[in-house]
Every structure is written in C-alpha cells, then in structure tokens.
Amino acid sequence: MLSIKNLHASIEGTPILRGINLEIKAGEVHAIMGPNGSGKSTLASVLAGREEYEVTDGEVIFNGKDLLEYSPEDRAREGVFLAFQYPVEIPGVSSTNFLRTAVNQVREYRGLDPLDAVKFLTLMKEKMKLVEIDQKLLSRSLNEGFSGGEKKRNEIFQMAMLEPKLSILDETDSGLDIDALKIVSNGVNQLKSKDNATIVVTHYQRLLDYIVPDYVHVLYKGRIVKSGTKELALELEEKGYDWIKEAVDSEATV
Amino acid sequence: MSKDNQILEDFTSKEYEHGWSVNYEADEAPIGLNEGIIQWISAKKEEPQWLLEWRLKAFRTWLTMEEPKWANVHYPKIDLQGLRYYSAPKQTKKPKNLDEVDPELLDIYKRLGINLNEQKRLQGIAVDAVLDSVSVATTFKDTLSKLGIVFCSFSEAVKEHPDLIKKYLGSVVPMTDNYYAALNSAVFSDGSFCYIPKGVRCPMELSTYFRINAANTGQFERTLIVAEDESYCSYLEGCTAPQRDENQLHAAVVEIYAGSHAEVKYSTVQNWFPGDKNGKGGIYNFVTKRGICAGDHSKISWTQVETGSAVTWKYPSCILKGDYSIGEFYSVAVTNNYQQADTGTKMIHIGKNTKSRIVSKGISAGKSQNSYRGQVQVMKRATNARNFSQCDSLLMGDRCGAHTFPYIDINNPTAKVEHEATTSKIGEDQIFYCNQRGIATEDAVALIVNGYAKEVLNQLPMEFAVEAQKLLALTLEGSVG
C-alpha cells in the first residue's frame, strides 16, 4: 500500500528526515516511536503534504501513485488521513458542516454522488457510536473549547467518517487520560480492516497496549534505526531510548 | 511569501460579477450642480413647491459645509460639478403595472438574478427596483395595500402620501446633519417608502434593489421607513453597479421611525463595484442611515454585509429615545485589494432601560484598510442603559490593515457598557487542516470566513443569508464562479 524509499525532507534548510525506508501493506499496523526531535511528526506531516517541509530526495508510492506529486487535499481524497497532534479550532464552523463539506468533496473526487442531509446524518449517527461522541459536540464550533480528549475523539470520528485507506495517528495519545485513551483506541481498532493500514506515531508504549502494532520502528535523527515487533516497544518502555542512541551514535563516529 | 499569503494572492484575481452595463435611452439632467439643476430635478419629478423649497434650503446649507475628513479613508477630491445628478431610462408613459414596464429594464434585473415578475417570484418578498435615479417597478403593491401597508417608490409617495412624507422626511436625519446628507437632501432622486400602519405585522420581506447603470452619475437615493405603534417589518436592500474606470458617487440617506412596541429589521447586502485589482474605479459609498426608536419598547435592528465599494463611509445608527427601546447593529465588512471601509454605528441612549448590541466583524485582505468606528452615548436621563459591543477583525495576508475606533460617552452612572475586541488571522494551520480532510483551499477559506461571520449572517433573512455567504466567498476568492 505504502512504500517509502530513501525519503529526505528538511524545514527551512535544516534536514529532518535523512533517508526513511518503510513498507506498509494493507491490514497492517505500524508504530513509529523515537525520542523527541527524531522526526516522527515530520514524517507524518510530509506524508500529509504540509507545505513547510521540503522533500529533498526519495519517493513515496501510495497504491501505485507517486504521493508526493499530489496536493494535500488530493492526498486526503486518495485516502490518506492524518489525525493531528494538535487539531486546530475553526470558530463558527460546526463539526457537522465541516465534515459534510469534507465527505462530499472526497466523494466527488472518487466519482460518487454527494450525500444528502438525511444520508449524511444517518452515516454520522452510525459512526458516532464508534468513538462514543456526543451529538452536542458535533453541533459546536469545530474543536473550539473542546477538551484535549474531545479533540482527539473528534479526530478519530472524522477518520471514521472519511474511511481512509491509510491513517496516520500523530501522538493521538498525548493529553488523554486512561478512559479517553481506551475509547479512542477502541474506535481505531474497530475501523481496522484487511484493506486499510495504520501508522501510529507515539512517544510512549502505553497506547500500544490498546492498539497492538504488527511492527514497531524506532526513529532517531531522521532515520529508522531499529525495527521489530511489539516486543520492541516493551523493551523501549523498560530501557528507554539511550541504548539505541548510543549504538547509533557510536556507529556514526567509527 | 508563505503559503497562505500566496493563496490569498490568488484570490485577488476574481472579477466583479455585476460589472456589465446596458445602453438605454436616458432622460438626463445636464452635468453640474446648482440651484437650476435642483429645480430641474424637482420639476422633472413634478414635486410640490414645499419639497423644492426643502431641497433648496438643504442645498444652501450644504454650500456652507465642509467635506468631513475624520474618516480613516483616502481618496482624491470628488469633482461634484463634474457629475450628473439625474439619469433615468426614458419611458414614454408611466407604467401602471408590471406588464407595462419596458421589458428591457426588467431584463436588467433578471440578469442580476432578480425576477420582477410576481408570478415567478418566490412568495414572501416584495421588491422595489431602482435604476439610477428612478424606481422602475415595485412588486406586490396590491397585496400589501390591502393591509394598509404602503410600499412604493419615494417619488410616488410624494404624490400619493404627501402628508406622511412631509411629517417624516428629515425627521431622523435632518437635512443639515452632515455634508453628504445635506447633498442628498438637495438632489435626491428616488428610493423606497414604506409605511406600516398601527398594529400591522408586514407578512413579507420588503426589499429595494439599487442598480447604478449610467456613467458619471451619482446615485442619491432616499429611503424612509415608518413603522407605527405595534407594527413590524423586515426590509432588505441590495446594490450593484457596472464596472467602470471612473469612481462613482453613491450618497444615500435612510431614515427609520419606530413607534412604541414597533420593530424594524433593516438588512443590507451591499455589493457595489469595488474597483479593480489595482484600485482603479469603484463606488464611493457615503451613506447616512439612522433610525429612531421613538416609542417605548420599540426596536430597530441593522444588519449589513458590506463587500463592495472602493470607499465606504457608513454608520447605521439608532437613537434610543423610547424607554426600554432596543438598538442592534450586526455588520460584516469585507475589504480586498485597495478597498477602504470606515464603518460602524452610533447608539444614542436617551430613554430609560434602553439596550444596544453591536457585533462588528471586519475582514481585510489584499492591501485594503478596514476600520470600525462606533459610538455609544448614554445621556443623563438614560438610567440603566446597557450596551454590549463586540468588534472582531480578521486579517488575511500581511499587507492589509484593521483598525478599531470605539467612542464611549457615558453621562449616567447606572450605565453598563461592555466592549470586546479581537484580532485574528486565517492561519496556514486552519487551511492545512481543511485540506487534510479533502477540502480544497478556496472552499476552506470560504468555510473559515463564513464561520467567522456566522453571528451576523444568522441575523439575515434565510434567502439573503445564502446569498451573502456566496458573496463573501466570491469577494475573497479568485476562481469560484
């Protein structure tokens, strides 16, 4: 589904990603872990097409298409979804109105008829259950005055509505208490299928107790320096990142 | 240049939609301004002597007045002697009803999306169509007259209801109120007149559609709305003008009178030609709008969506004379390219327990300048007066300006006045967030801007609100048709 080869990206001339290689197949869950500043969020942003990041080398093939050639909105319409670490507030625009615009633009791109109000609301009701989101929240201005947990839940709700092929969860666990974490994870797990894939970007192992990854990758200084299964995450939880940092840094000095 | 600036840059390429004009045979006054011209206009309109004298008195006062300079707008001096003060489509005989109106004139309105044919019109809105200096048609007159409601052109009202005109003309905006109001009083040509008798609730929206067609012609319309005790009406005003290289002057006066327990809602969607991308051409819109809540428990509510004009100078105001009367002002003013707007309101609290509410949303893009200027005045005997003001500014890009000039003048210790102001920018983050959900950038900007202006747009009658939303998007976007 997703094939990242030798991806280099920089911001304002400073290189952040220095040669990422990653293969993701449909049905898989990959966790990207790593210390602060290792480039985790950058990778998520580059895949979504954030303009500030300049891709200097490498390629990203998504379902046979050169993803980097697509605008951010077309990437979304092709099925790439980013659950933001810090979802933005849009005053005066209700979640419902926002999502209806989004869903219908995506449908139009895919050659489908727009959903009318009734069908849209039916779909919304169905998906609301997944993340136990309150209808009242959806009639409020998008993310405005939402608690941290509500914002993240709303991200997963949007994911459910847009039915992406590749979901990238950027630090979705940050700012969540244990109950909210369970609800959000439960939503993600229910959306999982053999046809879609998920990248979970996280700092802590905690989230991976609930969203169990098939693979875990450790990102450090813009490269994937170690890959393994979910046991790797547990090892990291226990030992921290220092042993990996040391191994990589000593290699570099040799 | 950052991404959002570039996006906004693209938006400025949008052409004004109503920029076309039509050639029709016109009945015009000679160019220039003097007592002879005023006599010419008055004679043309077959006005009574008292009205001619009223005009001349206004003109003589105007000659002694100076153009106001306090507004935060800059434009070259207007050559008032180089303008034409009357231009009307030639009609061989006066049409008695819509069927007799020149189809060519009806076509002009059709092109603007306004069908004057009553059968084809949506129920619920009566329209007075004003082209340059005259009203060409008014719909639903008969339906309304059964309820005793008068809705007609100002000229007609002078003939048919002289007593009402004599009583109320200049009662809210005195002829000597300000430079442009005085000029309007001297040379005004047409406009609408509404009269709602005591206890009548007007069953449909009343609306006037102003269109400037002729070149080098000023439009000086005059609107007078009188709502007697316990009556209600909602009035809408829309405006467009052709795209011309020269600047055109529009100096209107609107007066509203509300008796006790009466309510008047006045909504404007102003879309005059704003000038081109380089600031060439466009309408100078110098308007005086004022309402008086004369009776107790009366209410006047102004809602305006200002998108057009090169220069706007406009402060729809309320004089809250009756006890427990309420004044409201809801405004969205959008400026783009080189547009300048200095707009706001005045709330004058005279009666006891009077309340006013001001919600102003400015949106500036391009190299435009957008100012809010508002005055809240609480007089000595206005015990327990309340005011709440909210002034928000939204900036798009980094070459525009937003300014707020609140004036608060309190002469009664029981007054409670609140003023809130915010300034924000459409962020790259917001646009990217929308993009990431599959929403195109232009639609994202429209969504964000409409969300920002929602509180005001919600005040507009349903049909108008949809129009206004589209207009906001159009004004700010480059390629949405």
Interface residues (C-beta under 8 A of the other chain):
Chain A: A48 G49 R50 E51 E52 S71 P72 E73 R75 A76 R77 F81 L82 F84 P87 V88 I90 P91 G92 V93 N97 F98 L99 T101 A102 V103 Q105 V106 Y109 S141 Q158 L162
Chain B: K3 G427 E428 D429 Q430 F432 Y433 C434 N435 Q436 R437 G438 I439 A440 T441 D443 L447 I448 N450 G451 Y452 A453 K454 E455
